[in-house]
Amino acid sequence: METILKAAIHYDNGKLYKKIPRNLLLMTFIEGVTGFVSTGMDHGKCLLSIGYAIGIEKVDSRLATYGFVTSTGRFVNRYDAATIAFDTGQISKLKDKLNSQDLRNF
C-alpha cells in the first residue's frame, strides 16, 4: 500500500539532467522531466535546500510544484497526496490538499 513519506517540491528550472551535478547530489530526478525534486520534513526545508543547491537566496515560487514523495518513490501533488494520506489513515479527515503540517502527528 502506497503511503506518503515526506514533503517534496518539484523545481522545474527547465533543465533536463542526464547526470547528477555535484551541487544536486541530494536531490531526486524524474526521468524525462526537467528540473529536480527536493525532499524534506516540510516544504520550507525543501525550499531552503533548493536555494542552497543552486546557489540562490530566493527561490522562484513560480517554478515550484509543492507535493510529496510516496513509499513507492513517486512524486505526487498536494491534491493526490491528500487522497493517499486519507485512504491509508495518515490523516483522519479528507482534505482538498495536503500540507506538510498535516503529517506531523503521524
mmCIF file of the C-alpha atoms, coordinates in Angstrom:
data_MODEL
# 
_entry.id   MODEL 
# 
loop_
_atom_site.group_PDB 
_atom_site.id 
_atom_site.type_symbol 
_atom_site.label_atom_id 
_atom_site.label_alt_id 
_atom_site.label_comp_id 
_atom_site.label_asym_id 
_atom_site.label_entity_id 
_atom_site.label_seq_id 
_atom_site.pdbx_PDB_ins_code 
_atom_site.Cartn_x 
_atom_site.Cartn_y 
_atom_site.Cartn_z 
_atom_site.occupancy 
_atom_site.B_iso_or_equiv 
_atom_site.pdbx_formal_charge 
_atom_site.auth_seq_id 
_atom_site.auth_comp_id 
_atom_site.auth_asym_id 
_atom_site.auth_atom_id 
_atom_site.pdbx_PDB_model_num 
ATOM 1   C CA . MET A 1 1   ? 0.000   0.000  0.000   1.00 0.00 ? 1   MET A CA 1 
ATOM 2   C CA . GLU A 1 2   ? 1.437   3.352  -1.081  1.00 0.00 ? 2   GLU A CA 1 
ATOM 3   C CA . THR A 1 3   ? 1.793   5.921  1.726   1.00 0.00 ? 3   THR A CA 1 
ATOM 4   C CA . ILE A 1 4   ? 3.053   9.481  1.951   1.00 0.00 ? 4   ILE A CA 1 
ATOM 5   C CA . LEU A 1 5   ? 6.653   9.635  3.199   1.00 0.00 ? 5   LEU A CA 1 
ATOM 6   C CA . LYS A 1 6   ? 7.766   13.260 3.155   1.00 0.00 ? 6   LYS A CA 1 
ATOM 7   C CA . ALA A 1 7   ? 7.232   16.715 1.753   1.00 0.00 ? 7   ALA A CA 1 
ATOM 8   C CA . ALA A 1 8   ? 8.707   17.455 -1.653  1.00 0.00 ? 8   ALA A CA 1 
ATOM 9   C CA . ILE A 1 9   ? 8.939   20.230 -4.205  1.00 0.00 ? 9   ILE A CA 1 
ATOM 10  C CA . HIS A 1 10  ? 9.456   19.675 -7.909  1.00 0.00 ? 10  HIS A CA 1 
ATOM 11  C CA . TYR A 1 11  ? 11.546  22.663 -9.020  1.00 0.00 ? 11  TYR A CA 1 
ATOM 12  C CA . ASP A 1 12  ? 11.290  22.971 -12.788 1.00 0.00 ? 12  ASP A CA 1 
ATOM 13  C CA . ASN A 1 13  ? 14.197  25.156 -13.840 1.00 0.00 ? 13  ASN A CA 1 
ATOM 14  C CA . GLY A 1 14  ? 13.845  23.963 -17.431 1.00 0.00 ? 14  GLY A CA 1 
ATOM 15  C CA . LYS A 1 15  ? 16.995  21.815 -17.360 1.00 0.00 ? 15  LYS A CA 1 
ATOM 16  C CA . LEU A 1 16  ? 16.927  18.142 -18.250 1.00 0.00 ? 16  LEU A CA 1 
ATOM 17  C CA . TYR A 1 17  ? 19.602  16.384 -16.206 1.00 0.00 ? 17  TYR A CA 1 
ATOM 18  C CA . LYS A 1 18  ? 21.305  13.319 -17.676 1.00 0.00 ? 18  LYS A CA 1 
ATOM 19  C CA . LYS A 1 19  ? 23.955  13.232 -14.960 1.00 0.00 ? 19  LYS A CA 1 
ATOM 20  C CA . ILE A 1 20  ? 23.547  14.489 -11.434 1.00 0.00 ? 20  ILE A CA 1 
ATOM 21  C CA . PRO A 1 21  ? 25.598  17.661 -10.911 1.00 0.00 ? 21  PRO A CA 1 
ATOM 22  C CA . ARG A 1 22  ? 27.717  17.689 -7.762  1.00 0.00 ? 22  ARG A CA 1 
ATOM 23  C CA . ASN A 1 23  ? 25.652  20.503 -6.201  1.00 0.00 ? 23  ASN A CA 1 
ATOM 24  C CA . LEU A 1 24  ? 22.439  18.473 -6.659  1.00 0.00 ? 24  LEU A CA 1 
ATOM 25  C CA . LEU A 1 25  ? 23.615  15.140 -5.219  1.00 0.00 ? 25  LEU A CA 1 
ATOM 26  C CA . LEU A 1 26  ? 20.895  15.119 -2.550  1.00 0.00 ? 26  LEU A CA 1 
ATOM 27  C CA . MET A 1 27  ? 18.089  15.887 -4.990  1.00 0.00 ? 27  MET A CA 1 
ATOM 28  C CA . THR A 1 28  ? 15.866  13.417 -6.832  1.00 0.00 ? 28  THR A CA 1 
ATOM 29  C CA . PHE A 1 29  ? 15.208  13.403 -10.553 1.00 0.00 ? 29  PHE A CA 1 
ATOM 30  C CA . ILE A 1 30  ? 12.223  12.238 -12.587 1.00 0.00 ? 30  ILE A CA 1 
ATOM 31  C CA . GLU A 1 31  ? 13.392  10.555 -15.772 1.00 0.00 ? 31  GLU A CA 1 
ATOM 32  C CA . GLY A 1 32  ? 12.469  12.579 -18.845 1.00 0.00 ? 32  GLY A CA 1 
ATOM 33  C CA . VAL A 1 33  ? 11.175  15.533 -16.799 1.00 0.00 ? 33  VAL A CA 1 
ATOM 34  C CA . THR A 1 34  ? 13.010  18.839 -16.473 1.00 0.00 ? 34  THR A CA 1 
ATOM 35  C CA . GLY A 1 35  ? 14.117  20.127 -13.078 1.00 0.00 ? 35  GLY A CA 1 
ATOM 36  C CA . PHE A 1 36  ? 14.601  18.169 -9.869  1.00 0.00 ? 36  PHE A CA 1 
ATOM 37  C CA . VAL A 1 37  ? 12.782  17.219 -6.668  1.00 0.00 ? 37  VAL A CA 1 
ATOM 38  C CA . SER A 1 38  ? 13.845  18.345 -3.205  1.00 0.00 ? 38  SER A CA 1 
ATOM 39  C CA . THR A 1 39  ? 12.531  16.422 -0.196  1.00 0.00 ? 39  THR A CA 1 
ATOM 40  C CA . GLY A 1 40  ? 12.394  17.247 3.499   1.00 0.00 ? 40  GLY A CA 1 
ATOM 41  C CA . MET A 1 41  ? 10.379  17.242 6.694   1.00 0.00 ? 41  MET A CA 1 
ATOM 42  C CA . ASP A 1 42  ? 8.357   20.223 5.455   1.00 0.00 ? 42  ASP A CA 1 
ATOM 43  C CA . HIS A 1 43  ? 8.083   22.378 2.358   1.00 0.00 ? 43  HIS A CA 1 
ATOM 44  C CA . GLY A 1 44  ? 10.050  25.226 3.963   1.00 0.00 ? 44  GLY A CA 1 
ATOM 45  C CA . LYS A 1 45  ? 13.087  22.979 4.325   1.00 0.00 ? 45  LYS A CA 1 
ATOM 46  C CA . CYS A 1 46  ? 12.667  21.831 0.721   1.00 0.00 ? 46  CYS A CA 1 
ATOM 47  C CA . LEU A 1 47  ? 12.818  25.464 -0.440  1.00 0.00 ? 47  LEU A CA 1 
ATOM 48  C CA . LEU A 1 48  ? 15.958  26.086 1.623   1.00 0.00 ? 48  LEU A CA 1 
ATOM 49  C CA . SER A 1 49  ? 17.591  23.006 0.097   1.00 0.00 ? 49  SER A CA 1 
ATOM 50  C CA . ILE A 1 50  ? 16.772  24.170 -3.422  1.00 0.00 ? 50  ILE A CA 1 
ATOM 51  C CA . GLY A 1 51  ? 18.255  27.616 -2.804  1.00 0.00 ? 51  GLY A CA 1 
ATOM 52  C CA . TYR A 1 52  ? 21.386  26.127 -1.280  1.00 0.00 ? 52  TYR A CA 1 
ATOM 53  C CA . ALA A 1 53  ? 21.810  23.554 -4.064  1.00 0.00 ? 53  ALA A CA 1 
ATOM 54  C CA . ILE A 1 54  ? 21.612  26.028 -6.922  1.00 0.00 ? 54  ILE A CA 1 
ATOM 55  C CA . GLY A 1 55  ? 23.205  28.963 -5.101  1.00 0.00 ? 55  GLY A CA 1 
ATOM 56  C CA . ILE A 1 56  ? 20.339  31.411 -4.882  1.00 0.00 ? 56  ILE A CA 1 
ATOM 57  C CA . GLU A 1 57  ? 18.887  33.218 -1.887  1.00 0.00 ? 57  GLU A CA 1 
ATOM 58  C CA . LYS A 1 58  ? 15.275  33.409 -3.065  1.00 0.00 ? 58  LYS A CA 1 
ATOM 59  C CA . VAL A 1 59  ? 13.679  30.515 -4.921  1.00 0.00 ? 59  VAL A CA 1 
ATOM 60  C CA . ASP A 1 60  ? 11.264  31.463 -7.724  1.00 0.00 ? 60  ASP A CA 1 
ATOM 61  C CA . SER A 1 61  ? 7.976   30.018 -6.444  1.00 0.00 ? 61  SER A CA 1 
ATOM 62  C CA . ARG A 1 62  ? 6.522   30.052 -9.984  1.00 0.00 ? 62  ARG A CA 1 
ATOM 63  C CA . LEU A 1 63  ? 8.887   27.176 -10.793 1.00 0.00 ? 63  LEU A CA 1 
ATOM 64  C CA . ALA A 1 64  ? 7.920   25.141 -7.708  1.00 0.00 ? 64  ALA A CA 1 
ATOM 65  C CA . THR A 1 65  ? 5.211   22.482 -7.530  1.00 0.00 ? 65  THR A CA 1 
ATOM 66  C CA . TYR A 1 66  ? 4.520   21.545 -3.922  1.00 0.00 ? 66  TYR A CA 1 
ATOM 67  C CA . GLY A 1 67  ? 3.829   17.884 -3.292  1.00 0.00 ? 67  GLY A CA 1 
ATOM 68  C CA . PHE A 1 68  ? 5.038   14.755 -1.563  1.00 0.00 ? 68  PHE A CA 1 
ATOM 69  C CA . VAL A 1 69  ? 7.095   11.628 -2.214  1.00 0.00 ? 69  VAL A CA 1 
ATOM 70  C CA . THR A 1 70  ? 5.346   8.323  -1.634  1.00 0.00 ? 70  THR A CA 1 
ATOM 71  C CA . SER A 1 71  ? 6.614   4.993  -0.353  1.00 0.00 ? 71  SER A CA 1 
ATOM 72  C CA . THR A 1 72  ? 6.915   3.845  -3.980  1.00 0.00 ? 72  THR A CA 1 
ATOM 73  C CA . GLY A 1 73  ? 9.218   6.778  -4.806  1.00 0.00 ? 73  GLY A CA 1 
ATOM 74  C CA . ARG A 1 74  ? 6.560   8.634  -6.768  1.00 0.00 ? 74  ARG A CA 1 
ATOM 75  C CA . PHE A 1 75  ? 6.181   12.429 -6.641  1.00 0.00 ? 75  PHE A CA 1 
ATOM 76  C CA . VAL A 1 76  ? 2.522   13.425 -6.213  1.00 0.00 ? 76  VAL A CA 1 
ATOM 77  C CA . ASN A 1 77  ? 0.949   16.865 -5.961  1.00 0.00 ? 77  ASN A CA 1 
ATOM 78  C CA . ARG A 1 78  ? -0.796  18.061 -2.784  1.00 0.00 ? 78  ARG A CA 1 
ATOM 79  C CA . TYR A 1 79  ? -4.241  17.094 -4.072  1.00 0.00 ? 79  TYR A CA 1 
ATOM 80  C CA . ASP A 1 80  ? -3.367  13.474 -4.877  1.00 0.00 ? 80  ASP A CA 1 
ATOM 81  C CA . ALA A 1 81  ? -1.349  13.271 -1.646  1.00 0.00 ? 81  ALA A CA 1 
ATOM 82  C CA . ALA A 1 82  ? -4.444  14.213 0.393   1.00 0.00 ? 82  ALA A CA 1 
ATOM 83  C CA . THR A 1 83  ? -6.364  11.271 -1.064  1.00 0.00 ? 83  THR A CA 1 
ATOM 84  C CA . ILE A 1 84  ? -3.490  8.837  -0.481  1.00 0.00 ? 84  ILE A CA 1 
ATOM 85  C CA . ALA A 1 85  ? -2.984  10.033 3.112   1.00 0.00 ? 85  ALA A CA 1 
ATOM 86  C CA . PHE A 1 86  ? -6.689  9.704  3.887   1.00 0.00 ? 86  PHE A CA 1 
ATOM 87  C CA . ASP A 1 87  ? -7.030  6.268  2.252   1.00 0.00 ? 87  ASP A CA 1 
ATOM 88  C CA . THR A 1 88  ? -4.088  4.944  4.296   1.00 0.00 ? 88  THR A CA 1 
ATOM 89  C CA . GLY A 1 89  ? -5.181  6.502  7.601   1.00 0.00 ? 89  GLY A CA 1 
ATOM 90  C CA . GLN A 1 90  ? -2.364  9.048  7.743   1.00 0.00 ? 90  GLN A CA 1 
ATOM 91  C CA . ILE A 1 91  ? -4.977  11.800 8.160   1.00 0.00 ? 91  ILE A CA 1 
ATOM 92  C CA . SER A 1 92  ? -8.410  11.357 9.714   1.00 0.00 ? 92  SER A CA 1 
ATOM 93  C CA . LYS A 1 93  ? -10.391 13.770 7.516   1.00 0.00 ? 93  LYS A CA 1 
ATOM 94  C CA . LEU A 1 94  ? -10.240 14.060 3.737   1.00 0.00 ? 94  LEU A CA 1 
ATOM 95  C CA . LYS A 1 95  ? -8.872  17.437 2.678   1.00 0.00 ? 95  LYS A CA 1 
ATOM 96  C CA . ASP A 1 96  ? -8.658  19.220 -0.676  1.00 0.00 ? 96  ASP A CA 1 
ATOM 97  C CA . LYS A 1 97  ? -4.878  19.359 -0.457  1.00 0.00 ? 97  LYS A CA 1 
ATOM 98  C CA . LEU A 1 98  ? -2.295  18.007 1.958   1.00 0.00 ? 98  LEU A CA 1 
ATOM 99  C CA . ASN A 1 99  ? 0.129   20.265 3.838   1.00 0.00 ? 99  ASN A CA 1 
ATOM 100 C CA . SER A 1 100 ? 3.326   19.002 5.418   1.00 0.00 ? 100 SER A CA 1 
ATOM 101 C CA . GLN A 1 101 ? 1.988   20.043 8.838   1.00 0.00 ? 101 GLN A CA 1 
ATOM 102 C CA . ASP A 1 102 ? -0.905  17.587 8.414   1.00 0.00 ? 102 ASP A CA 1 
ATOM 103 C CA . LEU A 1 103 ? 1.515   14.679 8.811   1.00 0.00 ? 103 LEU A CA 1 
ATOM 104 C CA . ARG A 1 104 ? 3.353   15.931 11.900  1.00 0.00 ? 104 ARG A CA 1 
ATOM 105 C CA . ASN A 1 105 ? 1.389   13.696 14.279  1.00 0.00 ? 105 ASN A CA 1 
ATOM 106 C CA . PHE A 1 106 ? 1.592   10.628 12.098  1.00 0.00 ? 106 PHE A CA 1 
# 
